[in-house]
Amino acid sequence: MGKLQEFDIFFTNNKVVYGPGESVSGVVRIRTSSALQYKAIKVNCQGSCGVSSKMNDTTWNLEEQYFNSTLSVADKGVLSPGEHSFPFQFLIPAAVPTSFEGPFGKVVYRVQASIDTPRFSKDYKALKVFYMLNLLNLNEVPNIEQTSSAVTTKKFSYLLVKTGTLMLKASSDLRGYVPGQVIKLSTEIHNKSGKDTGCVLASLLQKVMYKSKRPMFDLRAIAEVQGAGVKAGKHAEWKEQIIVPPLPQSALAGCSLIDIEYFIQVSLKSPEAAVILPIYIGNIPVNLSPSRSTLSSPDRCGAAGPSSVTPSAPPVEEELGGNLCAGGVTGSEEIPTKSHSQQDPCGLPAAMSPSAFSHAPAVALPPSLGWPDTSAPLFCLSTGATIPFFTEGSAAPVPTSCSLILPPEYSSSDYPHEPPPTYEESCSTMGAGFDSEQ
């Protein structure tokens, strides 16, 4: 760097994650080998969001700014040889969105220092990124502690001349979760036909909309659980759990260019049927009331109780619904789980099923297994390959040792009718499709 041996920005206590209304403070440290003349030394703090219609494009089609402040820490002079420190402090506004990075846009916060030198001399710049976490308290979302339920029926033909009817119903124990919790999922399948169904698939989907001139949608399967099919003429139940990994919060409040939504999709390939359960991902977990256990739940025949949401498809006619529950389907069985595509971020065996843990509502995995404490908010920056965590306080910020690898993007999926490929399928070099009849 010539005369300049060091030019860097250091945050107070190495803090890199901040909340709205807090102050970002630190020092700009400069070390020179000889006298350096300057016109001004300035520090700028800025927060903004940019989106584009091209993947990983740094030229934004649209951009919005949340704050932009500049502080002059020194005016016209000469830096003598040696080390110099210039303190700074900026107040973050009370309404700013959480940091986020995606393929078509990002919400980013940074501090930049600059040394303006006399004419014909080289100017110097230093930049340091920090992260914003605007907590989403799930308890402020209406009806968040109620169950989410949806049901659909499917009439289909097989063997050219025969027809059958299938009812698919799914429900989750809550409508909102935080990272580290598990989603308790219950599925019922009434197979009123002479043909076995294909495998059942439950997927945790993330849908991000980038509101550029040409809106872009990024759909990802965060985790998937696959169960066996249902035999002809059988009524079967499937109880499973999906671990919620570190994920960006729903909605991204305060940002008008990026919107984040989460869904649970339960689907069959054969016959083709699917239901969608919208859910929220937040930072502060649902505080379940004592009356939670007395809330009515949907009955086994698909009649939604007071706590259910509007089905994603019209319910079957009354006559058909009665037949399904009054003996039109013989026998009942439990659907076994075949595979999980969710990679464990903390070293648990990949074959371990979340169903091995308690089905009690809103119970997170035991701390002894290495999962983070849900009482402390988890910060997730991106939906990319590695989820970065950062320490706060006196420790230097470092990525977590528990990295979570997510599946590739599925922007081309026909959402929500066609579930994305499984994780194993997307990673397979063979490119073989998933056979739902196996």
C-alpha positions as MATLAB code, in Angstrom:
seq = 'MGKLQEFDIFFTNNKVVYGPGESVSGVVRIRTSSALQYKAIKVNCQGSCGVSSKMNDTTWNLEEQYFNSTLSVADKGVLSPGEHSFPFQFLIPAAVPTSFEGPFGKVVYRVQASIDTPRFSKDYKALKVFYMLNLLNLNEVPNIEQTSSAVTTKKFSYLLVKTGTLMLKASSDLRGYVPGQVIKLSTEIHNKSGKDTGCVLASLLQKVMYKSKRPMFDLRAIAEVQGAGVKAGKHAEWKEQIIVPPLPQSALAGCSLIDIEYFIQVSLKSPEAAVILPIYIGNIPVNLSPSRSTLSSPDRCGAAGPSSVTPSAPPVEEELGGNLCAGGVTGSEEIPTKSHSQQDPCGLPAAMSPSAFSHAPAVALPPSLGWPDTSAPLFCLSTGATIPFFTEGSAAPVPTSCSLILPPEYSSSDYPHEPPPTYEESCSTMGAGFDSEQ';
ca = [
       0.000    0.000    0.000;
       3.052    2.280   -0.225;
       3.006    4.780    2.601;
      -0.102    3.151    4.047;
       0.789   -0.007    5.991;
      -2.615   -0.549    7.601;
      -6.064    0.836    6.900;
      -8.879   -1.090    8.544;
     -12.183   -0.796   10.423;
     -12.759   -2.425   13.800;
     -16.193   -2.656   15.471;
     -16.451   -2.249   19.241;
     -16.094   -5.669   20.922;
     -15.865   -7.242   17.454;
     -19.651   -7.053   17.265;
     -21.007   -7.765   13.786;
     -24.740   -8.450   14.410;
     -26.902   -5.476   15.406;
     -30.559   -4.708   15.964;
     -32.708   -1.740   14.901;
     -32.187    1.312   17.110;
     -28.707    0.228   18.219;
     -25.493    2.150   17.630;
     -22.705    0.888   15.387;
     -19.409    2.043   16.854;
     -15.732    1.344   16.394;
     -12.467    2.808   15.224;
     -10.692    3.361   11.941;
      -7.076    2.322   12.358;
      -4.386    3.768   10.083;
      -0.668    3.016   10.162;
       1.760    4.810    7.861;
       5.456    4.343    7.129;
       5.963    8.001    6.255;
       4.033   11.262    6.393;
       0.737   11.111    4.465;
      -1.021   14.321    3.446;
      -4.837   14.222    3.303;
      -7.741   16.529    2.573;
     -10.248   14.620    4.735;
     -10.786   11.290    6.479;
     -14.426   10.225    6.365;
     -16.505    7.302    7.619;
     -19.804    6.364    5.945;
     -22.479    3.980    7.276;
     -25.102    2.719    4.859;
     -27.932    0.198    4.626;
     -29.660   -0.667    1.361;
     -31.398   -3.338   -0.712;
     -30.921   -4.090   -4.391;
     -32.619   -6.570   -6.725;
     -31.936   -7.705  -10.277;
     -33.538   -9.950  -12.870;
     -30.200  -11.704  -13.476;
     -28.705  -14.203  -11.081;
     -25.749  -12.938   -9.016;
     -25.793   -9.615  -10.855;
     -24.182   -6.715   -9.000;
     -25.953   -4.134  -11.153;
     -29.342   -3.582   -9.541;
     -32.529   -2.931  -11.504;
     -34.160   -1.453   -8.406;
     -32.666   -0.254   -5.150;
     -33.937    1.211   -1.892;
     -31.909    2.857    0.855;
     -32.630    2.613    4.574;
     -30.008    5.071    5.850;
     -26.817    6.767    4.628;
     -24.729    8.803    7.086;
     -21.232   10.251    6.677;
     -18.960   11.416    9.474;
     -15.792   13.454    8.924;
     -13.290   12.286   11.547;
     -10.379   14.498   10.375;
     -10.131   17.572    8.139;
      -7.061   18.466    6.055;
      -3.739   17.690    7.557;
      -0.809   15.311    7.593;
      -0.659   11.857    9.178;
       2.748   11.440   10.811;
       4.510    8.083   10.541;
       3.030    5.552   12.970;
      -0.415    4.381   14.075;
      -3.557    6.537   14.247;
      -7.094    5.689   15.463;
     -10.272    7.588   14.677;
     -13.453    6.596   16.572;
     -16.894    6.618   14.961;
     -20.477    5.948   15.980;
     -23.723    5.743   13.978;
     -27.297    5.255   15.153;
     -29.282    2.628   13.240;
     -32.911    3.619   12.479;
     -35.671    1.773   14.310;
     -37.299    0.265   11.192;
     -34.788   -1.575    9.020;
     -34.999   -5.108    7.590;
     -32.882   -8.099    8.500;
     -29.781   -8.742    6.382;
     -30.408  -11.134    3.512;
     -28.512  -12.476    0.521;
     -30.091  -14.327   -2.371;
     -29.354  -15.038   -6.033;
     -31.411  -12.070   -7.282;
     -30.889   -9.493   -4.545;
     -29.646   -8.671   -1.087;
     -30.147   -6.477    1.960;
     -26.697   -5.311    3.006;
     -25.204   -3.016    5.656;
     -21.655   -1.646    5.656;
     -19.242    0.885    7.101;
     -16.741    2.444    4.683;
     -13.770    4.657    5.553;
     -11.957    6.802    3.020;
      -8.830    8.962    2.950;
      -9.156   11.787    0.444;
      -5.687   12.864   -0.691;
      -4.540   15.964   -2.633;
      -4.907   16.089   -6.391;
      -2.986   13.486   -8.413;
      -2.479   11.365   -5.296;
      -4.140    8.016   -4.633;
      -7.283    7.919   -2.497;
      -7.699    5.032   -0.039;
     -10.832    3.102    1.001;
     -11.615    0.419    3.574;
     -14.919   -1.422    3.921;
     -16.425   -3.613    6.635;
     -19.834   -5.330    6.446;
     -22.085   -5.792    9.467;
     -25.378   -7.643    9.809;
     -28.824   -6.589   10.926;
     -31.258   -8.822   12.808;
     -34.772   -7.404   13.132;
     -36.434  -10.017   15.323;
     -39.765  -11.519   14.245;
     -41.787  -12.359   17.344;
     -44.127  -15.150   16.316;
     -46.450  -14.340   19.208;
     -47.421  -11.148   17.362;
     -48.754  -13.155   14.399;
     -52.535  -13.780   14.687;
     -53.606  -17.382   15.380;
     -49.991  -18.550   15.282;
     -50.493  -21.250   17.924;
     -53.333  -22.910   16.059;
     -52.887  -25.898   13.813;
     -52.632  -25.506   10.052;
     -54.652  -28.005    8.062;
     -55.581  -28.652    4.440;
     -57.419  -31.414    2.579;
     -57.959  -32.350   -1.045;
     -59.632  -35.208   -2.921;
     -58.606  -36.764   -6.194;
     -60.670  -38.827   -8.603;
     -58.488  -40.794  -10.966;
     -58.589  -43.573  -13.507;
     -56.435  -46.687  -13.630;
     -56.321  -49.782  -15.811;
     -58.182  -47.653  -18.414;
     -61.652  -48.592  -17.210;
     -61.498  -48.380  -13.412;
     -61.871  -45.241  -11.343;
     -60.926  -44.516   -7.792;
     -61.020  -41.763   -5.190;
     -58.280  -40.603   -2.868;
     -58.374  -38.127   -0.005;
     -55.160  -36.478    1.160;
     -55.149  -34.477    4.368;
     -52.240  -32.896    6.239;
     -51.856  -30.734    9.320;
     -49.053  -29.176   11.339;
     -49.137  -28.624   15.078;
     -48.456  -24.863   14.784;
     -48.337  -22.118   12.188;
     -44.983  -20.724   13.234;
     -41.560  -22.050   14.217;
     -38.029  -20.900   14.994;
     -34.784  -22.593   13.939;
     -34.020  -25.604   16.087;
     -37.677  -26.562   16.567;
     -39.353  -29.432   14.790;
     -42.536  -29.290   12.742;
     -44.944  -32.028   13.839;
     -46.692  -33.167   10.698;
     -49.710  -35.476   10.529;
     -50.945  -36.885    7.230;
     -53.976  -39.045    6.433;
     -54.568  -40.821    3.150;
     -57.846  -42.566    2.305;
     -57.232  -44.729   -0.748;
     -60.658  -45.774   -1.987;
     -59.414  -47.600   -5.048;
     -57.984  -50.903   -6.150;
     -54.554  -49.414   -6.908;
     -51.663  -48.724   -4.538;
     -50.516  -45.111   -4.346;
     -47.002  -43.862   -4.967;
     -44.792  -42.590   -2.171;
     -45.881  -39.609   -0.088;
     -43.494  -36.649    0.136;
     -43.450  -33.822    2.697;
     -41.328  -30.790    1.776;
     -40.387  -27.605    3.617;
     -40.364  -25.008    0.832;
     -38.962  -21.499    0.789;
     -40.305  -19.058   -1.792;
     -38.504  -15.733   -2.245;
     -39.952  -13.052   -4.517;
     -37.664  -10.333   -5.864;
     -39.792   -7.377   -6.971;
     -37.686   -6.083   -9.836;
     -39.045   -4.784  -13.156;
     -39.582   -8.417  -14.051;
     -40.403  -10.132  -10.723;
     -38.297  -13.199  -10.015;
     -39.266  -16.186   -7.877;
     -36.740  -18.437   -6.198;
     -38.203  -21.704   -4.885;
     -36.136  -24.045   -2.753;
     -36.789  -27.347   -1.027;
     -35.134  -26.856    2.340;
     -35.905  -30.333    3.684;
     -37.871  -33.359    2.503;
     -39.240  -36.493    4.139;
     -40.478  -39.439    2.094;
     -42.950  -42.055    3.227;
     -44.142  -45.281    1.671;
     -47.270  -45.571   -0.461;
     -50.716  -46.663    0.680;
     -52.140  -50.027   -0.299;
     -55.362  -50.328   -2.259;
     -58.488  -49.828   -0.157;
     -56.554  -48.701    2.898;
     -56.740  -45.745    5.246;
     -53.237  -44.828    6.383;
     -51.691  -42.301    8.734;
     -48.187  -40.801    8.625;
     -46.708  -38.880   11.540;
     -43.369  -37.239   10.887;
     -41.271  -34.270   11.926;
     -39.128  -31.839    9.969;
     -36.297  -30.085   11.764;
     -36.294  -26.343   11.105;
     -32.752  -25.356   10.089;
     -31.353  -21.816   10.415;
     -33.404  -19.823    7.900;
     -34.148  -16.176    7.150;
     -37.352  -15.008    8.817;
     -40.649  -14.795    6.972;
     -41.720  -11.582    5.227;
     -38.465   -9.583    5.726;
     -40.318   -6.689    7.368;
     -39.136   -3.243    6.356;
     -38.049   -4.327    2.874;
     -40.377   -3.600   -0.054;
     -38.272   -5.345   -2.728;
     -37.850   -8.857   -1.285;
     -40.540  -11.076    0.241;
     -39.972  -14.479    1.897;
     -42.625  -17.161    2.411;
     -42.519  -20.712    3.764;
     -44.789  -23.666    3.092;
     -45.155  -27.304    3.970;
     -46.197  -29.265    0.891;
     -47.450  -32.830    1.210;
     -47.829  -34.558   -2.131;
     -48.352  -37.825   -3.957;
     -46.962  -38.555   -7.402;
     -49.423  -41.305   -8.191;
     -52.169  -40.287   -8.292;
     -51.008  -36.682   -8.465;
     -52.293  -34.768   -5.437;
     -50.897  -32.113   -3.118;
     -51.866  -29.858   -0.203;
     -50.088  -26.703    0.966;
     -49.700  -25.512    4.577;
     -48.415  -21.926    4.905;
     -46.164  -21.430    7.938;
     -44.040  -18.661    9.472;
     -40.363  -18.817   10.373;
     -39.416  -16.355   13.100;
     -36.859  -15.628   15.803;
     -38.929  -15.668   19.012;
     -40.886  -18.945   19.476;
     -44.580  -19.307   20.112;
     -45.425  -19.023   23.802;
     -48.001  -21.766   24.080;
     -50.880  -20.995   26.412;
     -52.247  -23.608   28.863;
     -55.375  -23.848   26.719;
     -53.285  -24.983   23.743;
     -53.884  -28.655   24.539;
     -57.648  -28.135   24.577;
     -57.804  -26.633   21.103;
     -59.930  -28.746   18.834;
     -58.103  -30.545   16.092;
     -59.360  -31.637   12.689;
     -61.264  -34.881   12.779;
     -60.126  -37.978   10.910;
     -62.703  -37.521    8.187;
     -61.295  -34.199    7.027;
     -63.837  -31.917    8.722;
     -61.657  -29.078    9.889;
     -62.099  -27.942   13.475;
     -62.019  -24.331   14.621;
     -58.207  -24.288   14.538;
     -57.781  -25.327   10.925;
     -57.104  -23.078    7.976;
     -59.041  -22.961    4.750;
     -58.316  -26.108    2.719;
     -56.211  -25.663   -0.408;
     -58.918  -27.442   -2.412;
     -62.723  -27.668   -2.048;
     -63.759  -30.510    0.242;
     -65.222  -33.612   -1.298;
     -68.974  -33.820   -1.653;
     -70.821  -34.759    1.535;
     -71.882  -38.121    0.151;
     -68.351  -39.085   -0.805;
     -66.934  -37.850    2.502;
     -69.428  -39.983    4.380;
     -68.496  -43.066    2.403;
     -64.824  -42.578    3.145;
     -65.410  -42.633    6.885;
     -68.258  -45.107    7.014;
     -66.590  -48.150    5.596;
     -65.767  -47.217    1.991;
     -62.136  -47.829    2.922;
     -61.240  -50.974    4.803;
     -58.345  -51.336    7.172;
     -55.955  -48.795    8.653;
     -52.183  -48.752    8.699;
     -49.251  -46.541    9.599;
     -47.061  -45.263    6.792;
     -43.359  -45.992    7.358;
     -40.788  -43.308    6.589;
     -38.346  -44.195    3.806;
     -35.842  -41.333    3.712;
     -34.904  -37.816    4.843;
     -33.109  -35.348    2.598;
     -32.372  -32.836    5.343;
     -28.666  -32.725    6.078;
     -27.884  -32.510    9.754;
     -25.918  -29.347   10.577;
     -24.425  -30.638   13.801;
     -23.097  -34.066   13.008;
     -26.026  -36.342   13.851;
     -26.169  -39.510   11.742;
     -27.847  -38.752    8.436;
     -30.170  -41.723    8.811;
     -31.601  -40.490   12.115;
     -35.257  -39.568   11.801;
     -36.707  -36.535   13.608;
     -39.599  -38.846   14.530;
     -37.266  -40.401   17.074;
     -37.910  -37.363   19.250;
     -40.979  -36.350   21.200;
     -44.176  -35.363   19.401;
     -45.075  -32.894   22.141;
     -46.014  -29.506   20.640;
     -43.188  -26.989   20.208;
     -40.509  -29.134   21.827;
     -37.086  -28.520   20.345;
     -34.408  -31.173   20.033;
     -32.540  -31.961   23.250;
     -29.577  -29.610   23.898;
     -27.384  -32.647   24.518;
     -27.614  -33.437   20.818;
     -25.919  -30.207   19.906;
     -28.903  -28.284   18.579;
     -28.989  -24.572   19.397;
     -31.064  -23.213   22.227;
     -34.272  -21.781   20.768;
     -34.404  -19.157   23.508;
     -31.508  -17.386   21.766;
     -32.313  -15.945   18.345;
     -30.474  -17.629   15.502;
     -29.192  -15.428   12.729;
     -29.231  -16.669    9.161;
     -27.923  -14.484    6.394;
     -28.522  -16.467    3.249;
     -30.167  -19.402    1.513;
     -26.855  -20.277   -0.108;
     -24.632  -23.294    0.430;
     -23.338  -22.456    3.909;
     -25.288  -20.755    6.663;
     -22.959  -18.377    8.547;
     -23.341  -17.768   12.263;
     -21.328  -15.119   14.038;
     -20.303  -14.727   17.651;
     -20.812  -11.529   19.587;
     -18.937   -9.911   22.450;
     -15.183  -10.015   22.840;
     -14.693  -13.060   20.589;
     -13.718  -12.513   16.986;
     -16.531  -13.265   14.497;
     -16.104  -16.679   12.901;
     -18.391  -18.934   10.840;
     -20.075  -21.725   12.760;
     -18.515  -25.153   12.678;
     -21.979  -26.585   12.069;
     -22.481  -25.747    8.420;
     -25.788  -26.603    6.785;
     -25.802  -27.532    3.135;
     -29.037  -26.719    1.372;
     -30.291  -28.156   -1.922;
     -29.780  -26.220   -5.152;
     -32.347  -23.670   -6.273;
     -35.561  -24.840   -7.892;
     -36.740  -21.673   -9.623;
     -38.123  -23.671  -12.548;
     -40.471  -25.774  -10.441;
     -44.163  -25.429  -11.200;
     -45.060  -24.096   -7.776;
     -47.102  -25.187   -5.952;
     -48.514  -28.020   -8.065;
     -45.269  -29.834   -8.760;
     -42.958  -30.549   -5.796;
     -39.270  -29.825   -6.357;
     -36.876  -32.751   -6.936;
     -35.536  -34.544   -3.884;
     -32.119  -33.634   -2.543;
     -30.682  -37.019   -3.584;
     -32.172  -36.649   -7.054;
     -30.738  -33.179   -7.573;
     -27.273  -34.337   -6.500;
     -27.304  -37.534   -8.537;
     -24.934  -37.632  -11.494;
     -27.181  -40.201  -13.087;
     -30.004  -37.668  -13.445;
     -32.506  -40.415  -12.743;
     -36.045  -39.287  -11.895;
     -37.821  -40.247   -8.743;
     -40.065  -43.290   -9.141;
     -43.085  -42.672   -6.987;
     -44.285  -46.241   -7.394;
     -41.297  -47.738   -5.531;
];
